[in-house]
Amino acid sequence: MDEVKLDLKRIFQAINPKDARLFKDQFLSKYADHPKLEKAIVKLEEGFDDSIQYMNEPHHYHVFLRTTNSIERLNQEIRRRERVIRIFPNTQSAFRLIGAVLMDEADSMKKRQLIFKDSVNPSS
């Protein structure tokens, strides 16, 4: 099964969608008759195009786009602040809290983007 894991990782570590499709086709032809992998192969075929959308962006963005960690972190921050308030008087106050969290995150992302641009393009 270690070989299967490596072959599967190879698909998603490709640089561009063309290579990923090639690796996927190789994976499918190699493991098509493997009975334990039938469900995994079906899932791979169903969600493949959605899962490689990040590859259409420049390569240096792949690390940031291929996971949902930033979204999960944002949801955790909203839940953390919501637990402090516990009961909202109306829906608008909940929307204001979420808006405040999103504005804070947008500000911190702008700062990170400036740092990221400087590290990617030091001449500009």
Secondary structure, DSSP 8 states (H G I E B T S, - for coil): -HHHHHHHHHHHT-SSHHHHHHHHHHHHHHHTT-GGGHHHHHHHHHHHHHHTGGGGS-GGGHHHHS--HHHHHHHHHHHHHHHHH-S-SSHHHHHHHHHHHHHHHHHHHHHHHHHHHHHH-TT-
